[in-house]
Amino acid sequence: MPPELHTERLLLTPLQLSDAADIQRLFPQWEVVRYLDSHVPWPYPADGALSWVRDCVLPAVAAGKQWEWAIRLRSAPQSLIGCIGLMDQTDNHRGFWLAPAWQGQGYMSEACSVVTHYWFEVLDRPVLRVPKALANTGSRRVSEREGMRLVGEAQGEFVCGRLQRQLWELRREEWRRGLVAAATTGS
């Protein structure tokens, strides 16, 4: 099981089967799913979250191939607002979603920061690669703020259809330099 992670405003708890009901309530919204990979079923089935957590996430976590967290506000730790995960897959190391009510407030950048730290410093991985739909400007901004750079483009299949797919990358040395620069400038 991955450890619990904390930020100034967030609590990231290891995803559990008991989180499936909250996921099922929040996840199946077009604003959340449209730019996700086409393997996400749409319309989302009534047991979609339970099946995903039970049959996909928990076995991958047990096998040491995935690390998945529920995102919660520290001020309301009982309520899940999204999920973020790391995967040991080729060119697909991190994925996330956040319910629309909490988007645009910097929560995902905050969650990504602590999860990226976990990827590089705890899991000791040399590179973080994240695919995304070109049209997903919110996700792209998160990557840009982290210092990631675009390293590839191709067509991809998403829930909303065929779109341009981008691959963003951050190397551990670049990430560490960014931390030093931020500490030096006080930002």
C-alpha positions as CSV (number, residue, x, y, z in Angstrom):
1,M,0.0,0.0,0.0
2,P,1.3,3.5,-0.8
3,P,1.7,5.7,2.3
4,E,-0.6,8.6,3.1
5,L,0.7,11.9,1.7
6,H,0.1,15.4,2.9
7,T,0.2,18.9,1.4
8,E,-0.7,22.3,2.9
9,R,-4.4,21.8,1.9
10,L,-4.7,18.1,0.9
11,L,-4.6,14.7,2.3
12,L,-3.9,11.9,-0.1
13,T,-5.0,8.5,1.3
14,P,-4.2,5.1,-0.3
15,L,-7.2,4.2,-2.4
16,Q,-9.5,1.6,-0.8
17,L,-12.5,-0.4,-1.9
18,S,-14.6,1.8,0.5
19,D,-13.8,4.8,-1.8
20,A,-15.7,3.3,-4.7
21,A,-19.1,4.8,-3.7
22,D,-17.6,8.3,-3.7
23,I,-15.8,7.7,-7.0
24,Q,-19.0,6.4,-8.5
25,R,-20.9,9.6,-7.4
26,L,-18.2,12.1,-8.6
27,F,-16.4,10.5,-11.5
28,P,-19.0,9.8,-14.3
29,Q,-19.3,13.4,-15.4
30,W,-18.4,14.5,-19.0
31,E,-16.1,17.3,-17.7
32,V,-14.1,14.6,-15.8
33,V,-14.0,11.8,-18.3
34,R,-14.0,13.3,-21.8
35,Y,-10.2,13.6,-22.1
36,L,-9.4,10.2,-20.4
37,D,-8.1,7.3,-22.4
38,S,-10.8,5.4,-24.3
39,H,-10.4,2.3,-22.1
40,V,-12.6,4.2,-19.6
41,P,-16.2,2.9,-20.3
42,W,-18.7,5.5,-21.4
43,P,-21.5,5.7,-20.5
44,Y,-20.0,4.8,-17.1
45,P,-21.6,1.6,-15.7
46,A,-23.3,1.6,-12.3
47,D,-20.6,-0.7,-10.9
48,G,-17.7,1.1,-12.8
49,A,-15.9,2.5,-9.8
50,L,-16.2,-0.7,-7.8
51,S,-14.9,-2.8,-10.7
52,W,-12.1,-0.3,-11.3
53,V,-10.9,-0.3,-7.7
54,R,-11.4,-4.0,-7.0
55,D,-10.3,-5.5,-10.3
56,C,-7.7,-3.0,-11.6
57,V,-6.3,-0.8,-8.9
58,L,-6.0,-3.0,-5.9
59,P,-4.4,-5.9,-7.8
60,A,-1.9,-3.5,-9.5
61,V,-1.0,-1.9,-6.1
62,A,-0.5,-5.4,-4.6
63,A,1.8,-6.3,-7.5
64,G,3.9,-3.1,-7.0
65,K,2.9,-1.7,-10.5
66,Q,0.6,1.1,-9.4
67,W,0.2,3.6,-6.5
68,E,-3.2,5.2,-6.2
69,W,-4.5,7.8,-3.8
70,A,-7.9,9.4,-3.0
71,I,-7.6,13.2,-2.9
72,R,-9.2,14.8,0.1
73,L,-9.3,18.3,1.6
74,R,-7.5,18.4,5.0
75,S,-10.5,20.5,6.1
76,A,-12.9,17.7,5.1
77,P,-10.9,14.4,5.2
78,Q,-14.0,12.3,5.0
79,S,-14.8,13.5,1.5
80,L,-13.0,12.3,-1.6
81,I,-12.7,15.0,-4.3
82,G,-10.6,13.1,-6.9
83,C,-7.9,10.5,-7.4
84,I,-4.3,10.6,-8.5
85,G,-2.1,7.6,-9.3
86,L,1.3,6.5,-10.5
87,M,1.7,3.6,-12.9
88,D,4.6,1.5,-13.9
89,Q,3.7,1.6,-17.6
90,T,5.6,2.6,-20.7
91,D,5.1,6.4,-21.3
92,N,2.2,6.6,-18.8
93,H,3.4,7.2,-15.3
94,R,0.7,9.5,-13.8
95,G,-3.0,10.0,-14.1
96,F,-5.5,12.0,-12.2
97,W,-9.0,13.4,-12.1
98,L,-10.7,16.0,-9.9
99,A,-14.5,16.6,-9.6
100,P,-15.6,19.8,-11.3
101,A,-16.5,21.6,-8.0
102,W,-12.9,21.6,-7.0
103,Q,-11.2,22.3,-10.3
104,G,-9.4,25.6,-10.9
105,Q,-8.2,26.1,-7.3
106,G,-4.7,24.7,-7.6
107,Y,-5.5,21.4,-5.8
108,M,-4.3,19.2,-8.7
109,S,-1.0,21.0,-8.9
110,E,-0.6,20.5,-5.2
111,A,-1.4,16.8,-5.4
112,C,0.9,16.4,-8.4
113,S,3.8,18.0,-6.5
114,V,3.8,15.5,-3.6
115,V,3.1,12.5,-5.9
116,T,5.9,13.6,-8.3
117,H,8.2,13.8,-5.2
118,Y,7.2,10.2,-4.3
119,W,7.9,9.0,-7.9
120,F,11.4,10.5,-8.0
121,E,12.6,10.2,-4.4
122,V,10.8,7.2,-2.9
123,L,10.3,5.0,-6.0
124,D,13.7,6.3,-7.4
125,R,12.5,6.7,-11.0
126,P,14.6,8.7,-13.4
127,V,11.8,10.0,-15.6
128,L,8.1,10.9,-15.3
129,R,6.1,10.7,-18.6
130,V,2.5,11.8,-18.8
131,P,0.2,11.4,-21.9
132,K,-2.7,13.8,-22.4
133,A,-5.1,15.1,-24.9
134,L,-4.0,18.3,-26.6
135,A,-7.4,19.8,-25.9
136,N,-7.0,19.2,-22.1
137,T,-5.7,22.6,-21.3
138,G,-6.1,22.2,-17.5
139,S,-4.0,19.1,-17.4
140,R,-1.4,20.7,-19.7
141,R,-1.1,23.7,-17.4
142,V,-0.4,21.4,-14.5
143,S,2.4,19.8,-16.5
144,E,3.8,23.2,-17.6
145,R,3.8,24.5,-14.0
146,E,5.8,21.4,-12.9
147,G,8.4,22.2,-15.5
148,M,7.5,19.3,-17.8
149,R,8.3,19.5,-21.5
150,L,6.5,18.2,-24.6
151,V,8.4,15.3,-26.1
152,G,5.9,13.8,-28.5
153,E,2.6,14.0,-30.3
154,A,0.4,11.4,-32.0
155,Q,-3.2,10.6,-32.5
156,G,-4.9,9.1,-29.5
157,E,-8.3,7.5,-28.6
158,F,-10.1,9.2,-25.8
159,V,-13.6,8.9,-24.3
160,C,-14.6,11.9,-26.4
161,G,-13.1,10.4,-29.6
162,R,-9.9,10.6,-31.6
163,L,-7.7,13.6,-30.7
164,Q,-4.2,14.8,-30.8
165,R,-2.3,13.2,-27.9
166,Q,0.7,14.7,-26.3
167,L,3.5,13.1,-24.2
168,W,5.0,15.3,-21.5
169,E,8.2,14.5,-19.7
170,L,10.1,15.5,-16.6
171,R,13.5,14.1,-15.7
172,R,14.5,13.7,-12.1
173,E,17.5,16.1,-12.5
174,E,15.2,18.7,-14.1
175,W,12.7,18.3,-11.2
176,R,15.5,18.7,-8.6
177,R,16.9,21.8,-10.4
178,G,13.4,23.3,-10.3
179,L,13.1,22.7,-6.6
180,V,16.4,24.4,-6.0
181,A,15.4,27.3,-8.2
182,A,12.1,27.7,-6.4
183,A,13.8,27.6,-3.0
184,T,16.3,30.2,-4.2
185,T,13.7,32.6,-5.5
186,G,11.3,32.0,-2.6
187,S,8.4,30.8,-4.9
